[in-house]
Amino acid sequence: MHFLTKISRSRRAALLACLLSVLTLSAPSALALAEVGAAKEHTVAIRDMLRQLNSRHYVKLTLDDATSERLLMAYLDDLDPNRQIFLQSDIDEFMKSRHSLDDELKKSRLDTGFSIFNRYRLRITERFENTIKNLNKRVAAMDFSKDEEILLDRSEMPWPRNKAEADEIWRKQLKNRVLGLRLAGKEDKDIVELLEKRFKNQLKRMTQLEAEDAFQMYANALASLYDPHTDYFSPRLSENFQINMSLKLEGIGAVLQMEDDYTKIVRLVPGGPAAKQGELQPADKIVGVAQGKDGEMQDVIGWRLDDVVDLIRGPSGSTVRLEVIPAIAPSDEERKLVVIERNEVKLEEQSAKGELIEITEADGATRKIGVISIPTFYLDFEAFRMGDPDYRSTTRDTVRIMGELLSEGAEGIVIDLRDNGGGSLAEANSLVGLFIEAGPTVQIKHSNSRVIYEGKRRRSPYYTGPLAVLINRMSASASEIFAGAIQDYQRGIVIGTQSFGKGTVQSVNTLGHGQLKLTESKFYRISGDSTQNRGVIPDIAFPPLYDKDTIGESILDNAMEWDSIPRARHNYYFDLRASFNTLQQKHEKRVAKDPDFRFLKEQLSAIEKYRDRKTLSLNIDKRKKERDEQKALQLAMENRRRVAKGEPPLDVLEEDKELDVAQDLPLTPEHSDAEGDEDKKDKKPDPLLIEAGHILVDAMPYFQPDRLAVGRP
């Protein structure tokens, strides 16, 4: 089965998740730490893995001394991304093997990989044991009046030269944690108790690590050299992957990853309990989990990802309480409580949804626009193969919804693909076919350089009216095929922000132990351009809600390069490019007066101010001042928006006033189930979607037969 999904991992974060977690508080000595070694199943798995990588992967990589050195550095970066655990003496020792890892792997040996892993566990254990011993004294001796700073990112710095240098790095990190807790209002006694618990959790986790953890880390470091979407799945991860692909689980419906010691929300599953509840947002950090209404809140900072997931998952109808650091919080001291009722996340709840929105023009006239929100490209493969006439698919649901919207008076259609990470290639092609008479939709280039076309092979009726496609940075793979084809045909206008940029296709293959997901082909638009790294560039741009320097294919290690192949022959439906300057001018004039857009731009400007900071002050007065300034800025921006909308200004941003700033931000589309909305009057308007409707209305004169494009665009 082929996947066109953005299910790639953040390699460092996801793999480090396997190393930090615990449920008890006892702590062993580093001297008693038993070393782990490769088992027979691991030698079998690495042999099978190398065979499949060599024969099937799109990238042809020679296992030689140069690759061996790259593997060593990738592995060290995975284990110690902030360069604070290993000492330079450790690195010097490891570098002696930099040209021998390839020879070991060819013999299915993993000795050096496991040796490095054991040294990593030893260094971590020593660090936490020493910290726990005198934590009281360390906290009591901290002077927060000193003008000290901590370096936020050490990934490009040298490893500490000796133990004293490593101790100094850790001292500042510990001081920063204590300062954060003090600013959150905690007393030193409580701070010591909480940090001791966290450190013992992490220390205990070191004894729970098994050979499987070491092999997974090492195998994934090797896989990552090919491209960021090639992964080794241990048997446990294989099971989780199947759950994700089947779209059936009982929980809250959130995709999680580890970032440092935190469990971070990557995205919400559209239609899932968390998305419907509405309080969680991408990039929120989960720091505590409690069961039911009265269960004890368990601090999960430092836990391994799969253990946190086990706590969050649960039977339908049960309740989970999450303590969360909001993504837009000015500091990690700000927390909020989110209560979610678990449910089964079903395919039906993640299917396409339609709604009719009304667009009021400058002269007061009202136009109706149909919106079809597609959270993923789905297809019930089993029902389709069995010949079930009622099988579910994106295209079938879209045909039904579009018919309903047009019968209700829709004058144009917006296909909303924001946050759509991909799915079935067949469905992406089929969906394009609803809007063109016939022709190719995508070109697929295999590892043997053979290129094939996929598309609509037979002429048939199609929707000929005004069309827009709405995308954002989280629109990936199959979404990019659809948006790119509509753009290349000049069949519709693409609106939003630059998409993710994943232009590769993966398959999952069984190994003697676990599974290997590998990239075996690359897709190209009918224009000949790849979406790889660049994604789809919208015709009319919206403010970038996601930072493209931190999210997207282009920032991933070893991502394939952009390239192009000859274009496929195809027709052009309208001369839409002639409209772009006019549409852009009208758009800019309109949003300049829109309170929600002005607020959004102010938010993005404020975030940009802090995004590139390299250091953080450890002086408590400076941190308080900075926090107060951020709160004042947030309040001022919020009140400017409220006044512009005719609402009374606020005196203060407080949780007890039930003001949820994250919810008020127009950061994501609403994918709630319209049939489940008991009170549609409470549904907040989506300003980005409304503006996309305005742009489509402005473009309607260009969707005329006499506006047929001439020649190559």
C-alpha positions in Angstrom: 0.0 0.0 0.0 1.3 3.4 -0.9 1.1 6.4 1.3 1.1 10.1 0.4 0.9 11.3 4.0 2.9 13.7 6.0 3.5 11.1 8.7 7.2 11.9 8.9 8.7 12.2 12.3 10.7 15.0 13.8 13.6 12.6 14.1 15.4 13.9 17.1 12.2 14.6 19.1 10.4 11.4 18.3 13.4 9.2 19.0 14.3 10.9 22.2 10.8 10.1 23.3 11.9 6.5 23.8 14.4 7.5 26.4 12.6 9.6 29.0 9.7 8.2 31.1 8.8 6.5 34.4 5.9 5.8 36.7 7.8 5.2 40.0 10.3 7.2 42.1 13.0 4.7 43.1 16.4 5.3 41.6 19.3 2.9 41.1 23.0 3.7 41.1 24.8 4.3 37.8 27.3 1.6 38.9 24.4 -0.9 38.8 23.2 0.1 35.3 23.2 -3.1 33.2 24.4 -2.6 29.7 22.2 -3.7 26.8 23.3 -5.6 23.7 22.0 -6.6 20.3 19.7 -9.6 20.2 19.4 -12.1 17.3 16.2 -10.5 16.0 18.1 -7.2 15.7 20.8 -8.7 13.5 18.1 -10.2 11.3 16.2 -6.9 11.1 19.3 -4.8 10.1 20.2 -7.4 7.4 16.7 -7.2 6.0 16.6 -3.5 6.3 19.8 -2.9 4.4 18.6 -5.3 1.7 15.4 -3.4 1.2 17.0 0.0 1.3 19.5 -1.0 -1.3 17.0 -2.5 -3.7 13.9 -0.4 -3.2 14.7 3.1 -1.9 14.5 6.0 -4.3 17.8 7.3 -3.1 20.8 5.1 -4.0 23.2 5.3 -1.1 26.5 3.6 -1.0 27.4 2.1 2.4 31.0 3.3 2.7 33.3 5.3 5.0 31.6 8.6 4.2 28.2 7.1 5.0 29.6 5.6 8.1 30.8 9.0 9.4 27.4 10.5 8.5 25.7 7.7 10.4 27.8 8.3 13.5 27.0 12.1 13.5 23.3 11.5 12.9 23.2 9.0 15.8 25.1 11.3 18.2 22.7 14.2 17.2 19.7 12.0 17.9 21.0 11.0 21.3 22.4 14.4 22.3 20.9 17.1 20.1 21.8 20.0 22.5 25.3 18.7 23.0 25.2 18.7 26.8 25.3 15.0 27.7 28.4 13.5 26.1 31.9 15.0 26.9 34.4 15.8 24.2 36.5 12.8 25.4 33.5 10.6 24.6 33.2 12.1 21.2 36.9 11.6 20.5 36.6 7.9 21.5 33.5 7.4 19.3 35.2 9.1 16.3 37.8 6.3 16.2 35.0 4.1 14.8 33.7 6.7 12.3 34.9 4.6 9.3 34.1 1.2 10.6 30.3 1.4 11.1 29.7 0.4 7.5 31.9 -2.7 7.8 30.0 -3.7 11.0 26.6 -3.3 9.3 27.6 -5.3 6.3 28.2 -8.1 8.7 24.9 -7.4 10.5 26.8 -6.3 13.6 25.7 -3.4 15.8 28.5 -3.3 18.4 29.5 0.3 18.2 25.9 1.5 18.1 25.0 -0.3 21.3 28.3 0.8 23.0 27.5 4.5 22.3 24.0 4.0 23.6 25.3 2.5 26.8 27.6 5.4 27.3 24.7 7.8 26.8 22.7 6.0 29.5 25.7 6.2 31.9 26.1 9.9 31.4 22.4 10.6 31.9 22.3 8.5 35.0 25.4 10.2 36.5 23.9 13.6 35.9 20.6 12.9 37.5 22.1 11.0 40.5 24.4 13.9 41.3 21.6 16.4 40.9 19.2 14.6 43.1 21.7 14.2 45.9 22.0 17.9 46.7 19.0 19.4 45.0 17.9 21.3 48.1 21.2 23.0 48.5 21.5 23.8 44.8 18.1 25.5 44.8 18.7 27.4 48.0 22.0 28.8 46.7 20.7 30.1 43.5 21.0 33.9 43.0 18.4 35.3 40.6 19.6 38.8 40.9 22.8 38.0 38.9 22.8 39.0 35.2 23.2 35.6 33.7 21.9 34.2 30.4 21.3 30.7 29.1 21.9 29.7 25.5 18.7 28.3 24.2 20.1 26.2 21.3 23.5 24.4 21.7 23.1 22.2 18.6 25.9 23.9 16.8 28.1 24.4 19.8 31.1 22.1 20.7 30.5 19.3 23.2 31.7 20.3 26.7 35.4 19.8 27.0 35.3 18.3 30.5 33.1 17.5 33.4 33.4 21.1 34.8 32.1 22.6 31.6 29.3 20.1 31.4 28.4 21.0 35.0 28.2 24.7 34.2 25.8 24.0 31.3 23.6 21.9 33.5 23.7 24.5 36.3 22.2 27.1 34.1 19.5 24.7 32.8 18.6 23.7 36.3 18.5 27.4 37.3 16.2 28.2 34.4 13.8 25.4 35.4 13.7 26.7 39.0 13.2 30.3 37.8 10.3 29.2 35.6 8.6 27.5 38.6 9.2 30.5 40.8 7.5 32.8 38.3 4.6 30.3 38.3 4.2 31.1 42.0 5.7 27.9 43.5 7.7 27.9 46.7 11.2 26.5 46.9 10.0 23.5 48.9 7.4 22.6 46.2 10.0 23.3 43.5 12.5 20.9 45.0 9.8 18.2 45.4 8.6 18.6 41.8 12.0 18.6 40.2 13.2 15.7 42.3 10.2 13.7 41.1 10.9 14.6 37.5 14.6 13.7 37.7 13.8 10.4 39.4 11.3 9.7 36.7 14.0 10.2 34.1 16.6 8.3 36.1 14.3 5.3 36.5 13.6 5.3 32.8 17.3 4.7 32.1 17.0 1.3 33.8 13.8 0.4 31.8 15.5 0.9 28.5 16.0 -2.3 26.6 17.9 -3.5 23.6 14.9 -2.7 21.5 15.2 1.0 22.3 18.9 1.0 21.4 18.2 -0.8 18.1 15.4 1.5 17.2 17.5 4.6 17.8 20.4 3.2 15.7 18.3 1.8 12.9 16.4 5.1 12.6 19.7 7.1 12.5 20.6 4.9 9.5 17.2 5.2 7.9 17.3 9.0 8.2 20.4 9.2 6.0 18.2 8.2 3.0 15.4 10.8 3.6 13.3 12.1 6.5 10.3 9.8 5.7 12.1 6.5 5.9 11.7 4.9 9.3 12.2 1.7 11.2 9.2 0.6 13.2 9.7 -1.7 16.2 6.8 -4.1 16.7 5.2 -1.7 19.2 5.6 1.2 16.8 4.3 -0.9 14.0 1.1 -1.4 16.0 0.7 2.3 16.6 1.3 3.0 12.9 -1.5 0.6 11.9 -3.8 2.4 14.4 -2.9 5.7 12.8 -3.5 4.4 9.3 -6.8 2.7 10.1 -8.1 5.9 11.7 -9.8 3.9 14.4 -8.8 4.4 18.1 -10.4 5.4 21.3 -8.9 8.6 22.7 -8.9 12.3 22.1 -7.7 12.5 18.5 -4.3 14.3 18.7 -1.0 13.6 17.0 1.8 14.0 19.6 5.6 14.2 19.6 8.3 14.8 22.1 10.1 18.1 22.2 12.8 18.2 24.9 11.0 16.9 28.0 7.6 17.9 26.8 4.8 16.1 25.0 3.8 18.5 22.2 0.7 18.5 20.1 1.6 18.3 16.4 -1.9 18.5 15.1 -5.5 17.6 16.0 -7.3 14.9 14.2 -10.2 16.7 12.4 -13.5 15.5 13.8 -11.9 14.0 16.9 -12.9 14.8 20.5 -10.0 17.3 21.0 -10.8 19.2 17.8 -14.5 19.3 18.7 -13.8 20.4 22.2 -11.8 23.2 20.8 -9.3 24.2 23.5 -6.2 22.3 22.4 -4.1 23.8 19.6 -1.1 22.6 17.7 2.2 23.2 19.5 0.5 23.2 22.9 2.6 21.2 25.5 1.0 18.6 27.7 2.6 18.6 31.2 0.0 16.7 33.2 -2.6 14.0 32.7 -5.4 13.0 35.1 -8.2 10.4 34.8 -11.8 11.3 35.2 -13.1 14.2 37.2 -11.2 13.5 40.4 -8.1 11.5 39.4 -4.7 12.7 40.6 -2.9 14.9 38.1 0.3 13.1 37.1 3.2 15.2 36.0 4.4 13.7 32.7 7.3 16.1 31.9 10.1 13.8 31.0 8.0 10.7 30.3 8.4 8.7 27.1 5.9 9.4 24.4 4.2 6.0 24.3 3.6 6.1 28.0 2.0 9.5 27.8 -0.2 8.2 24.9 -1.2 5.2 27.1 -2.4 7.6 29.8 -4.3 9.8 27.3 -6.0 7.0 25.5 -9.0 5.3 27.0 -12.5 4.0 26.5 -15.2 6.0 24.8 -17.2 8.1 27.2 -14.5 8.4 29.8 -12.9 11.7 30.7 -9.3 12.8 30.7 -7.9 16.1 32.2 -4.9 17.6 30.6 -2.6 20.3 32.1 -1.3 22.3 29.2 1.2 25.1 28.4 -0.5 27.0 25.5 1.5 27.4 22.3 1.0 31.2 22.4 1.8 31.5 26.1 4.6 34.1 26.7 6.4 31.7 29.0 6.2 28.1 30.3 4.8 29.4 33.6 1.4 29.8 32.0 -0.9 26.8 32.3 -4.5 25.9 31.6 -6.7 22.9 32.3 -8.4 21.1 29.4 -11.1 18.5 30.0 -12.0 16.2 27.2 -14.4 13.3 26.9 -12.8 10.4 24.9 -14.5 8.9 22.0 -13.8 6.6 19.0 -12.1 8.5 16.3 -14.0 7.2 13.2 -13.5 7.6 9.5 -17.0 9.0 9.2 -16.1 11.9 11.6 -13.0 12.7 9.5 -14.8 12.7 6.2 -15.5 15.7 4.0 -18.0 18.3 5.3 -19.9 21.0 3.5 -21.4 24.3 4.5 -22.9 27.4 2.8 -21.4 30.8 3.7 -22.8 34.2 2.7 -20.4 36.8 1.4 -21.5 40.4 1.6 -20.0 42.6 -1.1 -19.1 46.3 -0.7 -22.4 47.3 -2.3 -24.4 45.2 0.2 -25.2 42.4 -2.2 -25.0 38.8 -0.8 -23.4 35.9 -2.6 -23.6 32.3 -1.6 -20.3 30.2 -1.6 -20.2 26.5 -0.9 -17.3 25.3 1.2 -16.1 21.6 1.3 -13.6 20.9 4.0 -11.6 17.8 3.4 -9.4 16.8 6.4 -7.8 13.8 4.6 -7.9 11.8 1.4 -9.6 8.7 2.5 -10.8 5.5 0.9 -12.3 2.4 2.4 -10.0 0.0 0.5 -11.5 -3.2 1.8 -15.1 -2.2 1.0 -13.9 -1.0 -2.4 -12.2 -4.3 -3.2 -15.2 -6.3 -2.0 -17.4 -4.4 -4.5 -19.5 -2.7 -1.8 -21.6 -0.1 -3.7 -21.7 2.2 -0.6 -18.0 2.3 0.1 -16.8 5.6 1.6 -14.3 7.8 -0.2 -13.3 11.5 -0.4 -14.5 11.8 -4.0 -17.9 10.1 -3.5 -18.6 12.3 -0.4 -17.5 15.4 -2.3 -19.8 14.7 -5.2 -22.8 14.3 -2.8 -21.9 17.5 -0.8 -21.2 19.6 -3.9 -24.6 18.6 -5.3 -26.3 19.6 -2.1 -24.5 23.0 -2.0 -25.3 23.8 -5.6 -28.9 22.9 -5.1 -29.0 25.4 -2.2 -27.8 28.2 -4.4 -23.9 28.1 -4.2 -22.4 30.3 -6.9 -18.9 28.9 -6.4 -17.0 26.2 -4.5 -14.1 26.5 -2.0 -12.2 23.2 -1.3 -10.6 23.7 2.1 -7.5 21.6 2.4 -5.9 23.4 5.4 -4.2 20.9 7.8 -4.9 18.0 5.3 -1.7 15.9 5.6 -2.5 13.7 2.6 -3.8 10.1 2.2 -4.8 8.1 -0.8 -3.1 9.0 -4.1 -6.1 7.4 -6.0 -8.5 9.8 -4.2 -6.4 12.9 -5.0 -6.5 12.0 -8.7 -10.2 11.2 -8.6 -11.0 14.4 -6.8 -9.2 16.5 -9.5 -11.4 14.6 -12.0 -14.5 16.3 -10.6 -13.2 19.6 -11.9 -11.7 18.8 -15.3 -13.0 17.1 -18.4 -10.0 14.7 -18.7 -6.3 14.6 -18.4 -3.3 13.8 -16.2 -3.2 15.0 -12.6 0.2 13.8 -11.4 3.5 12.3 -12.7 5.2 9.6 -10.7 8.9 8.9 -11.1 10.1 5.6 -9.7 13.6 4.8 -8.5 14.4 3.3 -11.9 13.6 6.7 -13.5 10.5 5.5 -15.1 7.7 8.1 -15.2 4.0 7.3 -15.3 1.0 9.5 -15.5 -2.0 9.2 -13.2 -5.2 11.1 -13.9 -8.7 11.1 -15.4 -8.6 9.0 -18.5 -12.1 9.2 -19.8 -14.1 12.4 -20.5 -17.1 12.8 -18.3 -19.2 15.7 -16.9 -17.5 17.9 -14.4 -18.1 21.0 -12.3 -17.4 24.0 -14.5 -18.2 26.9 -12.1 -15.9 29.2 -10.0 -13.4 27.2 -7.8 -10.9 28.1 -5.1 -8.6 25.8 -3.1 -7.5 26.9 0.4 -4.2 25.5 1.7 -1.7 26.2 4.5 1.7 25.0 5.7 0.2 21.8 7.0 -1.4 20.8 3.7 0.9 18.1 2.3 1.3 15.2 -0.2 -2.1 14.3 -1.7 -3.3 17.8 -0.9 -0.4 19.3 -2.8 -1.2 17.0 -5.8 -4.8 18.3 -5.9 -3.9 22.0 -5.4 -1.0 21.8 -7.8 -3.2 20.2 -10.6 -6.0 22.8 -10.1 -3.4 25.5 -10.3 -1.6 24.1 -13.4 -4.8 23.7 -15.3 -5.8 27.2 -14.3 -9.0 25.6 -13.2 -9.2 27.4 -9.9 -7.5 29.9 -7.6 -5.2 28.6 -4.9 -5.4 30.7 -1.7 -3.5 30.6 1.6 0.1 30.0 2.4 2.9 27.8 1.0 2.2 24.1 1.6 4.4 21.6 3.4 6.5 20.4 0.5 6.4 16.6 0.7 6.7 15.2 -2.8 7.5 11.6 -2.1 5.6 8.3 -1.8 6.3 5.6 0.9 5.4 2.0 1.3 5.5 -0.1 4.5 7.4 -3.4 4.3 7.7 -6.2 6.7 11.1 -7.1 8.2 12.2 -10.2 10.1 11.6 -8.0 13.2 9.4 -4.9 12.9 8.7 -2.9 9.7 10.4 -0.5 7.4 8.7 2.5 5.9 10.7 3.6 2.9 10.5 6.2 0.1 10.2 4.4 -3.3 9.0 7.1 -5.7 8.6 10.8 -6.2 5.7 12.7 -7.7 5.6 15.8 -9.9 3.0 18.2 -11.0 1.7 18.1 -14.6 3.8 21.3 -15.1 6.8 19.1 -14.5 7.7 20.8 -11.2 8.2 18.8 -8.0 6.4 19.8 -4.9 9.3 18.5 -2.9 10.7 21.1 -0.5 8.9 24.0 -2.3 5.3 22.8 -1.9 2.6 24.7 -3.7 2.8 28.5 -3.8 -0.7 30.1 -3.5 -1.9 32.6 -6.1 -3.2 34.9 -3.4 -1.2 34.7 -0.2 -2.5 34.9 3.4 -0.3 35.7 6.5 1.8 32.7 7.3 0.4 31.2 10.5 3.1 28.6 10.7 6.8 29.5 10.6 8.1 27.9 7.5 11.6 27.9 9.0 10.5 25.5 11.7 7.7 23.5 9.9 7.9 21.9 6.5 9.9 19.5 4.4 12.7 21.9 3.7 13.8 22.0 7.3 14.1 18.2 7.7 17.5 16.6 7.6 18.4 14.8 4.3 15.2 15.9 2.6 15.3 15.3 -1.2 16.0 18.3 -3.4 13.5 20.1 -5.6 13.8 19.2 -9.3 11.6 19.0 -12.4 10.9 16.8 -15.3 9.2 17.5 -18.7 5.7 18.8 -18.4 2.7 16.7 -19.3 0.4 17.8 -22.1 -2.8 19.4 -20.7 -5.4 22.0 -21.4 -6.0 25.3 -19.7 -9.5 26.2 -18.6 -9.4 29.9 -17.8 -7.0 32.9 -18.0 -7.0 33.2 -14.2 -3.5 34.5 -13.9 -4.7 37.7 -15.6 -6.8 38.3 -12.5 -4.2 37.9 -9.8 -3.1 41.6 -9.5 -6.6 42.8 -9.3 -7.6 40.1 -6.8 -4.5 40.8 -4.6 -5.3 44.6 -4.5 -8.9 44.0 -3.5 -7.8 41.5 -0.9 -5.3 43.8 0.7 -7.7 46.7 0.7 -10.4 44.6 2.4 -8.2 42.9 5.1 -6.6 46.3 6.0 -10.0 47.1 7.5 -10.7 43.7 9.0 -10.2 43.6 12.8 -9.4 39.9 12.8 -6.8 40.1 10.1 -5.2 43.2 11.8 -5.1 41.3 15.1 -3.6 38.3 13.4 -0.8 40.3 11.8 0.0 42.0 15.1 0.2 38.5 16.8 2.5 37.3 14.1 4.7 40.4 14.4 4.9 39.9 18.2 5.8 36.2 17.8 8.5 37.1 15.3 10.1 39.4 17.8 10.9 36.4 20.1 11.3 33.7 17.6 14.9 34.3 16.8 16.2 34.9 20.3 19.3 33.0 21.1 19.5 33.5 24.9 17.2 33.8 27.9 17.9 35.9 31.0 18.2 34.1 34.3 17.6 37.4 36.2 14.2 37.2 37.9 13.4 41.0 37.6 14.2 41.0 33.9 12.1 37.9 33.3 9.2 39.4 35.2 9.4 42.6 33.3 9.5 40.7 30.0 6.5 38.7 31.0 4.5 41.8 32.1 5.4 43.5 28.8 4.1 40.5 26.8 0.9 40.4 28.7 0.4 44.1 28.3 1.0 43.8 24.5 -1.4 40.9 24.3 -4.1 42.8 26.1 -3.6 45.9 24.0 -3.9 43.9 20.8 -7.0 42.1 22.0 -8.7 45.4 23.0 -7.9 47.0 19.6 -9.6 44.1 18.0 -12.6 44.2 20.3 -13.1 47.9 19.9 -13.0 47.6 16.1 -15.7 44.9 16.3 -17.9 47.0 18.6 -17.1 44.9 21.7 -16.2 46.3 25.2 -12.5 46.3 26.0 -11.1 44.1 28.8 -9.3 45.3 31.9 -7.1 42.2 32.1 -6.6 38.9 30.4 -7.5 36.3 33.0 -8.6 32.7 32.9 -11.4 33.4 35.4 -12.9 35.8 32.9 -13.1 32.7 30.6 -11.1 34.4 27.9 -9.2 31.9 25.8 -6.8 33.9 23.6 -5.9 30.8 21.7 -9.5 30.1 20.8 -10.0 33.7 19.7 -7.0 33.6 17.3 -8.1 32.7 13.8 -5.3 30.2 13.5 -7.0 27.1 12.2 -10.0 26.2 10.2 -13.0 24.8 12.0 -13.6 21.2 11.1 -16.4 20.5 13.6 -19.2 18.2 12.5 -22.0 20.5 11.4 -24.6 17.8 12.2 -23.3 17.7 15.8 -23.5 21.4 16.4 -26.6 21.8 18.5 -26.3 25.6 18.5 -24.8 26.8 15.3 -25.1 30.4 16.5 -22.2 29.6 18.9 -20.0 28.6 16.0 -17.3 31.2 15.5 -16.8 32.6 12.0 -13.5 31.7 10.3 -12.1 35.0 8.9 -9.6 33.2 6.6 -12.4 31.1 5.1 -14.7 34.2 4.8 -11.9 36.1 3.0 -11.3 33.1 0.6 -15.0 33.4 -0.2 -14.6 37.1 -0.9 -11.7 36.4 -3.2 -13.6 33.8 -5.1 -16.5 36.3 -5.6 -14.1 38.9 -6.9 -12.7 36.3 -9.3 -16.1 35.2 -10.7 -15.9 37.4 -13.9 -12.7 35.5 -14.9 -14.5 32.1 -14.8 -16.1 32.7 -18.2 -15.6 30.8 -21.5 -14.3 33.9 -23.1 -11.5 34.0 -20.5 -10.0 30.8 -21.9 -6.2 30.7 -21.4 -4.1 30.8 -24.6 -0.9 28.9 -24.9 1.4 27.7 -22.1 0.9 29.5 -18.8 
